[in-house]
Amino acid sequence: MVLLRGLQPSCTRFNQSLFRNSSRAFSSACPDGKAIVVERHGNPQEVLKLVDVPGRTLKEREICVRMLAAPINPSDINRIEGVYPVGPPVPAVGGNEGVGEVIAVSEGVKNLSVSDWVIPVRAGLGTWQTFMIKEETDWCKVRKDVPIEYAATTFINPCTALRMLEDFVPLNEGDLLVQNGATSIVGQCVIQLAHLRGLRTANIIRERSDFQEVKQRLEGLGASGVFTENEAVSKEIGDLKGAKLGLNCVGGSAATAVMKLLGENGIMVTYGGMSKKPITVSTSAFIFKNIELKGFWLQKWMSHHSPMDLARMTDYLLGLVHEGKLTYQMEKVPFEEFNTALEKSLGKRGSVMKQVLTFA
Amino acid sequence: MVLLRGLQPSCTRFNQSLFRNSSRAFSSACPDGKAIVVERHGNPQEVLKLVDVPGRTLKEREICVRMLAAPINPSDINRIEGVYPVGPPVPAVGGNEGVGEVIAVSEGVKNLSVSDWVIPVRAGLGTWQTFMIKEETDWCKVRKDVPIEYAATTFINPCTALRMLEDFVPLNEGDLLVQNGATSIVGQCVIQLAHLRGLRTANIIRERSDFQEVKQRLEGLGASGVFTENEAVSKEIGDLKGAKLGLNCVGGSAATAVMKLLGENGIMVTYGGMSKKPITVSTSAFIFKNIELKGFWLQKWMSHHSPMDLARMTDYLLGLVHEGKLTYQMEKVPFEEFNTALEKSLGKRGSVMKQVLTFA
């Protein structure tokens, strides 16, 4: 099985048995493992390499985590390409989010125990590997009563959705928010979190052959309305305008559509730019409509908040998952099939669901 | 003398003697006058008309104001063209700012007396006329120890400059702000008000043949640096970057230049769009640099504040004028030469100073 370009001979040992062995509990050592390493910045299909990571005895305060699942996020790709403004120097293990099980703790570890599920409290730790050795403070414990793919993805996308709903403008029951990219995981979370609060959502998605099917699915999550860009700016869309809050992860004309549905004094928060096109705004929107444009970046938010804040958020969000109130589409892919998952994440196979690597 | 297209025969009585007569104090009547009326929306050189306004006895709470001076502002032009979002229905007297002297008060007027200088507290009252009859509450008294052209123009531009410096971000001594359109009256006021507070200003102006001369003049007002757009985005401009506040009255590439000099978490306030081009922003500026874009419109500010707030502002600003700490370039033009002033204001004679009509 050819996993990645630049595969080293030592990687041929890579097989399922490694995962089976890894479920043993070690008291102070971490076993040998495998990692997807970003050798240099560039095309992800050319600069990633699967490498062996030798096991070792834990140092004080360190824990060994056997990874259970880790997604491939757009920002992971940007970091590999070198177009992300921050990140560890390369070579570095890829992946910035995931969930794992504690299988060994060293002396001095106070708040985590073997068998706990944990997620990294910050980006840059490298989650695309079978075992991670990091200090206790790099981790946040999460509940175990949810599917691993949700625990693995609760940080970056659902927390972003929650913060954008909470932190920019006071929203009361019945208030309207508008978003583009509504089929993204953040988009799906926004619909559901807003619905739980009695807010209405106007959702803008791309024109597509299965528009009606997607529309019905989003309405099933609680969307008040689902529109194409053209519909949003031209069609009679009833009372789904005058939004207090707009969320933009696309840019270009899709951002214009969001601003169109904003009401006076409305705020649009940009948290992504999937179209790679800038945002264009008329002078009169600022002066006469008094709209405000801001940005949101979870990494910046985290730099101002404690791991306890993260723990509270993930506990709330995973609680909703457990209760069946928060759901979103993902595709689980075995770690061994990383190349396929990467190809899909790069959009080489059309529109696909979020790819989540699983390690067991 | 042909004043305006569509001049009516009755207008031939219009001459200087009217102004001389008007300096008499009437106790309860306002004399005959003249007004520039916007007959319908359209090209200002085609839809304005000079009309006679018959005098009349004042009703309760009304005062009669003999206008002393009134500027032609860009927003006046926009209102005439019908591209401004608010304004009185036409036909209506043009002009939205100015200063006049109270020459008659009716019964029930408590806070104003004959010989007071007053300015309108809101737009839409029609200041391009020799005498105005309005209720006492439509006016705000101002100090008389300044030239009439400053009293006439203190509301819209200097107040806008002051509010933008005060209301958007806390600024401390040494902090930097960046603005485009720095030769505008707002721009000149920003430089001086910022300088008085110990703030530094980076000022962006158009490329022009007299660049060095203009640069020196703005530096004389307290500008820390004066640049063309190209210099602002490409040249080594020393430490004049990382601004906390940006002010944009141009749009297009000049707005991009302002955003370029903003620091992390910087705020750009748009208060005009002289280039008639929109503002274009990258996604990364919102996410990674965390800039915010907002708008300012004095008319909206006034709707949330009392005439007392306006009185305090104008007293402060005209105090600075009196002390020689606030100065800006204007050209006084007799009301009889309105056509010339209008032509200049429309940019038909190249770059000109603010035109201020004088009535005596």
Contacts between the chains, C-beta under 8 A, distances in Angstrom:
chain1	res1	chain2	res2	distance
A	85	B	284	7.2
A	85	B	288	4.7
A	86	B	288	8.0
A	251	B	283	5.2
A	270	B	283	5.8
A	270	B	286	4.0
A	270	B	287	6.5
A	271	B	287	6.5
A	272	B	283	6.9
A	272	B	287	7.5
A	273	B	282	7.6
A	273	B	283	2.9
A	273	B	284	7.3
A	273	B	287	7.7
A	278	B	280	5.0
A	278	B	281	5.9
A	278	B	282	5.1
A	278	B	283	6.9
A	279	B	280	7.1
A	279	B	281	4.9
A	279	B	282	7.8
A	279	B	283	6.9
A	279	B	286	7.6
A	280	B	278	5.0
A	280	B	279	7.1
A	280	B	280	4.9
A	280	B	281	7.9
A	281	B	278	5.9
A	281	B	279	4.9
A	281	B	280	7.8
A	281	B	281	7.3
A	281	B	293	7.1
A	282	B	273	7.6
A	282	B	278	5.1
A	282	B	279	7.8
A	283	B	251	5.2
A	283	B	270	5.8
A	283	B	272	6.9
A	283	B	273	3.0
A	283	B	278	6.9
A	283	B	279	6.9
A	284	B	85	7.2
A	284	B	273	7.3
A	285	B	295	7.5
A	286	B	270	4.0
A	286	B	279	7.6
A	286	B	293	6.8
A	286	B	294	6.7
A	286	B	295	2.9
A	287	B	270	6.5
A	287	B	271	6.5
A	287	B	272	7.5
A	287	B	273	7.7
A	287	B	295	4.7
A	287	B	296	7.2
A	287	B	297	4.7
A	288	B	85	4.7
A	288	B	86	8.0
A	288	B	295	7.9
A	288	B	297	6.5
A	289	B	295	7.8
A	290	B	294	7.8
A	290	B	295	5.4
A	290	B	297	7.0
A	290	B	300	6.4
A	291	B	295	7.1
A	292	B	292	6.6
A	292	B	293	6.8
A	292	B	294	5.0
A	292	B	295	7.9
A	293	B	281	7.1
A	293	B	286	6.8
A	293	B	292	6.8
A	293	B	293	4.1
A	293	B	294	7.9
A	294	B	286	6.7
A	294	B	290	7.8
A	294	B	292	5.0
A	294	B	293	7.9
A	295	B	285	7.5
A	295	B	286	2.9
A	295	B	287	4.6
A	295	B	288	7.9
A	295	B	289	7.8
A	295	B	290	5.4
A	295	B	291	7.1
A	295	B	292	7.9
A	296	B	287	7.2
A	297	B	287	4.7
A	297	B	288	6.5
A	297	B	290	7.0
A	300	B	290	6.4
